[in-house]
């Protein structure tokens, strides 16, 4: 089971099964190449696909907002390609060697091939949108990929910065995660014709779900186990990434506890010996509770943006999906 | 003096001085950021700008083809950003530590920051085009960035492949270099309104100039000196990249000479001891002469595509610029 394995997603996804099947077909077709190296990498990516969360949300938003046309699948494809490209580049940046329970492209083929594969997928997303004349979606996605690259650079810059404020953190996760959720929902609404709710309502819904999603993801680094999430926990702390659970505990802790954890927060952090102590620090100074509370808050805010829209199975599925973002955290945390 | 320092470019560039000045202003403005790390890197890039060959060609093509409007500069900007992004990512792939006589972004800030800076510049190009509603140019550029990433992957794949055919080589340099020259000229023609000559004529002109440009660039690796081109020569051979001068000599050489150079062509190549021998091999078996001859051929073909177009200072400048692509090789090679 991997981190994005959302237990309740399959029933939600059945509403957009047709689009998701078309998407898989397109991905299989696209992710093959007459360049053998690229073909190997693409096959490897297809062997263990992600949960297609972003396309699912995009498809649901489109059907909730109106009656989308056949171009919808291309938009889902573009969003998934951008997401995959980002993961591949991120693994280089963060020196991540395991994802979804197996070696990353970076670990298996090196930084050079991983850099180019990411570029290939990014450019594929834009080339397909351009081909289909989907300029509005291109416009949204160009802005977002730009935001995402700035978010990643910001994260690199702020590494090992113990004084990171919650505001700065929120800005960072907006750029690196929430912006793509927002873009997925906005593109969906646009392609649905904005009959039932305008694009800005869907965009805000997506943004807030994205905030909650990233907060929960960051929380998993402290509360889940390796086998559950398919990549090593403790990696944020080990890599020097300061996230909300830690920011909160560090803000609340007394001076002595702060000093102690600062000593641990070095490049030579000994995970075997000290990880339990760090987790205790984060838990006892409210890092876990506060993160859960904020995630719930953002989900409520997200739903608020779509509350006035006529109920439909798809809108309700968006609500269920957003609830599950927080529920999966509770499911892990017992 | 760096490899792209075209002696005759300044007089040619005076025809589009206004556009180039606007371009510099936009680059200065764009290449600054409130993320300090990114700002440092961008300032570093601006300190030693390239010769803006691709925007120059784009501007000239636009003026030669008709009367471009104010959006022209945005297209030049996008082309230059894509080019810069590619160079930054290439330096990671090829482990290049020196460019334009100083450390590369990769050497100075590491592969992580270089990957993200490339992504930042790529996405900036598309974001600016989208903002300006320049969807035709976006379309052209999306296809090209995709081609370029495949070309780079192909190059990675074909590294150390001594049997590389000339056809395969041409395919590779089309994707990695000629496609962007072609796109620059095509975009220019499009923005000029295609009054004097259609986009496909300009596109073919650009493609053939691009072929010649890359062949000469590859030749420099064998015939120029480090100080002349601002980065170490012998780097293609040392890195295992097989290019036209070598392909030709290897095709022509007798068995014993082929065997000898195959022995040298390893990851542990000793440049100090054996480089002169490799250069002699390439020269004596016709690698230099044939490459020059092919470069001249492509320039003639390029000019052929614009020959029927009404002469103008801009069209003539495109001819002069294309001639110089080959002349600079003769200038180095005495």
Interface residues (C-beta under 8 A of the other chain):
Chain A: X33 X35 X36 X37 X38 X89 X92 X93 X94 X111 X112 X113 X115 X116 X117 X118 X119 X120 X122 X123 X124 X126 X127 X129 X130 X131 X133 X135 X138 X139 X142 X143 X145 X146 X148 X149 X150 X152 X153 X154 X156 X157
Chain B: X33 X35 X36 X37 X38 X89 X92 X93 X94 X111 X112 X113 X115 X116 X117 X118 X119 X120 X122 X123 X124 X126 X127 X129 X130 X131 X133 X135 X138 X139 X142 X143 X145 X146 X148 X149 X150 X152 X153 X154 X156 X157
